[in-house]
Amino acid sequence: MPAEVVDAVVIGMGPGGEDLATRLLRAGLSVVGVDGRLVGGECPYYACVPTKAMVRAAGTLAEARRVGDLAGSAAVTPDWSIVAARVREEITDNWDDAAAVEKFEKAGGQFVRGWGRITAAGEVTVATADGERVFHANRAIVLNPGTAPQVPALPGLADTPYWTNREAVAVTEVPESLIVMGGGPVGVEFAQVFARFGAKVTVIASHLVPQNEPEAGELLAEVFEAEGIAVRGGHGTAVGHDGSEFTVELDSGDPVRARHLLIATGRRTDLTALGIGSLGLDENAHGIPVDDRLRAADKVWAIGDVVGHGAFTHMSMYHSRIAAADILGTSSETAQYHAVPHVTFTDPEIGGVGLTEAQARAQGLNVRTGFTKLQDSTRGWLHKAGNAGFIKLVEDADRGVLVGATSVGPDGGEVLAALTLAVHAEIPTATLRRMIYAYPTFHRAIEAALDALPAS
Ligand SMILES: Cc1cc2nc3c(=O)[nH]c(=O)nc-3n(C[C@H](O)[C@H](O)[C@H](O)COP(=O)(O)OP(=O)(O)OC[C@H]3O[C@@H](n4cnc5c(N)ncnc54)[C@H](O)[C@@H]3O)c2cc1C
């Protein structure tokens, strides 16, 4: 079959792929966008967007439940049908990407629904419902395959009706009881959402949010306990399902039982399916190695989750800008990862940027830390309003700059912006100490954390 010749083929139309394809179109290139699922990728249909709608709804319930402490009385009756309808109708368009496809095509792109793989240098073969199509890309092949849920090989699990994030965002009823396997951002966000809507939730995880400072996981565990969410340490060793109830055996004690089971134990990409072996790349690796312009091989770029610098939508978009500019030759910007921000949208929100204290010490830096609890430094008098949180700063004392920071609290993700700027721009800590921090904002706790940082 003769190859259709174009300038660029983008395999995987996640946030970065869609953005990059559009940038190339705007520059006048002919672009084919390929996706086996939905244009937009995981984020708008199964991940960031529907989960944040759920978080917002659950947070509203929690806020209403504080009325008794602060403002009088309010009767709160959770109704999941409102959340389910919003996710289905307003947010995911019933998991239909017609609008996104139309937008891409109106911009001049050619969309092909199917699974793409590299079959030779410059060549992509797409398996569609109507057979294979072959494209030759003159200027660029871009790989943006993202990640899929990683399901552990536990005895019994494969035969059960477990959920991953893809099923959990689509539920129409709150589970009566739920086991969440995994304490990372995906697991803890779903755990708190469903618990606030009335589910009896047990999280199985040795540590909560382990990619953050340990104080964040410890505080979240306290909050979970106060909200009735059980946290069981250890690992699941086997899973059973008797037709109505799951049983998860644990290496650390008694089994856990619940009506539903959510697997949130990480993400993976099937590199073999992408055909990167034909480029001489390791298909058994954890991700695709790239240089600082996201180049994976001659005329091949890889962006997003698969590159392994953080599985975040903002990372995929950041990569898109750099790779697109490199393809077009319009900029020589290179990717830098010293100030990657990330937010877990629990209540309290957990924001982090740069290195944790342990990571900084492992790099051999001369580390100093500053720590303050929000309730000790700002708005302590509003404690009942649910403002548990803290700021932790990690300084490279030799250079006098922050190399990492954590901001936990009601607006932890927003407060993180100031800290991200400080880490990104390597603003001297002495300069940060001389700033004026408005009272009584949550970000004012940054000043208290700076006060707690030993001076040179
Ligand atoms: C529950 C959950 C909540 C999250 N919340 C947040 C959040 O709040 N903030 C945040 O920044 N991040 C969040 N993330 C992470 C975020 O969803 C991803 O980092 C983001 O989607 C960026 O991924 P990507 O562009 O690399 O690819 P993806 O979004 O994963 O898209 C990749 C696309 O490639 C397609 N594809 C793969 N292989 C092929 C192939 N061979 N041929 C054709 N198509 C292919 C897939 O079908 C998919 O559509 C969350 C993730 C989960 C699971």
The ligand as an ORCA input file, in Angstrom:
! r2SCAN-3c Opt
* xyz 0 1
  C      -7.384     10.149     37.787
  C      -6.302     11.051     37.297
  C      -6.310     12.379     37.655
  C      -5.323     13.237     37.177
  N      -5.354     14.543     37.559
  C      -4.400     15.388     37.114
  C      -4.415     16.755     37.483
  O      -5.264     17.205     38.251
  N      -3.454     17.567     36.980
  C      -2.478     17.099     36.129
  O      -1.629     17.871     35.698
  N      -2.454     15.799     35.749
  C      -3.384     14.943     36.221
  N      -3.348     13.629     35.828
  C      -2.326     13.191     34.861
  C      -2.752     13.588     33.432
  O      -3.993     13.002     33.121
  C      -1.707     13.196     32.382
  O      -0.440     13.600     32.806
  C      -2.094     13.885     31.092
  O      -3.223     13.260     30.551
  C      -0.968     14.068     30.086
  O      -0.720     12.926     29.424
  P      -0.169     12.818     27.940
  O      -0.339     14.007     27.106
  O       1.202     12.293     28.094
  O      -1.106     11.685     27.362
  P      -2.559     11.161     27.628
  O      -3.473     12.176     28.152
  O      -2.440      9.881     28.403
  O      -3.019     10.854     26.151
  C      -2.363      9.940     25.345
  C      -3.247      9.533     24.208
  O      -2.501      8.690     23.350
  C      -3.331      7.658     22.860
  N      -2.451      6.584     22.412
  C      -1.577      5.871     23.141
  N      -0.897      5.020     22.356
  C      -1.353      5.214     21.092
  C      -1.037      4.636     19.843
  N      -0.110      3.700     19.718
  N      -1.735      5.048     18.765
  C      -2.698      5.976     18.875
  N      -3.034      6.571     20.035
  C      -2.358      6.200     21.119
  C      -4.245      7.344     24.011
  O      -5.440      6.772     23.518
  C      -4.467      8.734     24.619
  O      -5.629      9.353     24.087
  C      -4.309     12.742     36.308
  C      -4.297     11.397     35.947
  C      -5.269     10.549     36.443
  C      -5.246      9.106     36.021
*
